Amino acid sequence: MSLFITFEGGEGCGKSTVMRLIAERLSKDGFEYITSREPGGTPIAEEIRNVILDKKNTAMDPRTEALLYAASRRQHLVEKIWPALKEGKLVLCDRYLDSSLAYQGGARNLGIDEVLAVNSFATEGTFPDLTLLFDLTPEQGMERIAKNANREVNRLDLEKNEFHKTVRASFHELAKRYQDRYVIIDASKPLDAVVEDVYNVIMSRLKK
Ligand code: TYD
């Protein structure tokens, strides 16, 4: 059974680590799945990612940024996500459309509906079936990033605390707007507990 699952949240929320552990568990349980991430996921989309996240590109206009994310998303859908869903696989994706709505629509102030319009063109209306929102205060997120020396710091990490607070508030707004597909995960819990919660949510969705 195909299911498109996205992992969303602010910086340092742990979604990428949890996604990796969930994937290992799904393998053990015999599920067919792919994992991917945005921006990126395919060679062309990864090239666009490098332009977006390059620390040199401080002059990037917010609308340019939104369009580049949407462009990379389109390529990713065409080359990777749609084919996997067609083959009946689970798709686990680290960030997708909702990141654009929260970061560009909310925090960059372009407006959620405006950014949704650009993304409707890019995605032809492909929404996730399930969106897991890893919820954490920006302060807790930044503390985790500071402790994790291996993680690369990108242009968006360097934004001020206010920006990250707006990202979180925007994700909460989206969770209200899209109640059918959103599940809020308490990302402040210990890693094992978060993995358990996420696994249970996915299993209950698969039974529906
Ligand atoms: P990444 O290094 O993948 O960070 P993370 O581990 O937090 O996912 O960088 C992705 C950055 O791009 C992150 O700061 C969120 C941002 N982003 C947007 O602003 N809009 C988008 O549509 C997407 C997919 C990501």
Residues whose N, C-alpha, C, O or C-beta is under 5 A from the ligand:
A	BS01	TYD	G10 E11 G12 E38 P39 Y69 R95 Y96 S99 S100 Y103 Q104 N154 L156 D157
